[in-house]
Amino acid sequence: MSNSTEIEEELESAVTPSEEPEQPEPEKVESEKAEPEKAAPEEAAEADAGPGQDGEDEPSEVEAAVGKAPAEKERPRRERRLDGRVIAAAVVLFLLTASLVGSAFLWRAWTSSDEKLQAQQQVRTRSAEFAQAFLLYENTDLDGWEKRLTALAVPEYKSAIGQAVKMQFPLITELEADSKVTVREVFANDFDGTVAKTMVVADTQITSKEFVRTVTGMRLLVELNLVKGEWLVSGVGVLGIDDESMTDDKGNAVDPEKLDVPEVSPSAVPSSGTP
C-alpha cells in the first residue's frame, strides 16, 4: 500500500462513534419549540396585570399621551361652542333690538306723514266746501247763503265775509239771479302746521231774467287757519279767470257794460280777515 493509503486508514480508525456530534431528539426539539408559544399568553397576562390594573397606580406616559389628549382637546372645544352660542344669542338680541328701534322709528315717521296727509286732505276739502258755498246761491234764500259762509270762517272773518255778500242781496233779488258752481280742482299751495293756503279752480254760471253769465277756470286763493282742531277760512281772493261770456236766454251775445251784473265773486271780499 502506498503511504497515502495508510494515512487515510489511520484517520478513519481514529474517528470513533463517541466523538460524533449528538443530534437532538425529536421530542425535545418539539417541546422546546412549544414552550415559547405557551409563554406568550403568560407574558401578555403579566403585561395586563402590570401597574394600574386595579386603578390605583397612575397611568403610564403612553396612556397619558393617548388617553388624556382627546379629553383635554374636547374641553376647549366645548368652551368654544358655549362662547359661540353666547355670541349668537347676543347678535340675535342686538338685531331684535335694532329691528324694534327701526320699526318704532318707521312707525313714528309713517304716523307723522300720515297725519300730515290727513291734515292736507282736510284743508283741501274745507277749501272746496267754502268755494262751493261762496259761489252758489239762490235769490230766494240769501240769508241761508250768508249763514253757510260764516259757519266756515274763523271768528275774525265772519263779519267781513257776511258784509261782503249782504251788499249783493238787493241786486240779486232784483235780477232774480241764481248760480251754479262746479269745483274742478283744489291745490295745496302752502301748509305749515296751523296755517294753510290753497288754490281752488271752479266754473260758475249766473242765470237771471236778463242774461246768463258763464265763467270758466276761476281761480280762488283761500287762506285757512286751524282753530280747535277744525280748519276754517280766514281769507279769500280772486287770482284770475280763464274765460267769461255774457248771453241772453236765447244764447245771443250781450254787452256786459250795458248790464248791471252782481259781483257775486270773492273780488268784493277782503283778502284776509286776520292782521
Stockholm file with secondary structure:
# STOCKHOLM 1.0

chainA/1-275         MSNSTEIEEELESAVTPSEEPEQPEPEKVESEKAEPEKAAPEEAAEADAGPGQDGEDEPSEVEAAVGKAPAEKERPRRERRLDGRVIAAAVVLFLLTASLVGSAFLWRAWTSSDEKLQAQQQVRTRSAEFAQAFLLYENTDLDGWEKRLTALAVPEYKSAIGQAVKMQFPLITELEADSKVTVREVFANDFDGTVAKTMVVADTQITSKEFVRTVTGMRLLVELNLVKGEWLVSGVGVLGIDDESMTDDKGNAVDPEKLDVPEVSPSAVPSSGTP
#=GR chainA/1-275 SS CCHHHHHHHHHHHHCCGGGSCCCCCHHHHHHHHHHHHHHHHHHHHHHHTSTTTTSCSCCCHHHHHHHHHHHHHHHHHHHHHHHHHHHHHHHHHHHHHHHHHHHHHHHHHHHHHHHHHHHHHHHHHHHHHHHHHHHCCBTTCHHHHHHHHHHTBCHHHHHHHHHHHHTTHHHHHHHTCEEEEEEEEEEEEEEETTEEEEEEEEEEEEECSSCEEEEEEEEEEEEEEEETTEEEEEEEEEEECSEEEEECTTSCBCCGGGSCCCCCSGGGSCSCSCC
#=GC SS_cons         CCHHHHHHHHHHHHCCGGGSCCCCCHHHHHHHHHHHHHHHHHHHHHHHTSTTTTSCSCCCHHHHHHHHHHHHHHHHHHHHHHHHHHHHHHHHHHHHHHHHHHHHHHHHHHHHHHHHHHHHHHHHHHHHHHHHHHHCCBTTCHHHHHHHHHHTBCHHHHHHHHHHHHTTHHHHHHHTCEEEEEEEEEEEEEEETTEEEEEEEEEEEEECSSCEEEEEEEEEEEEEEEETTEEEEEEEEEEECSEEEEECTTSCBCCGGGSCCCCCSGGGSCSCSCC
//
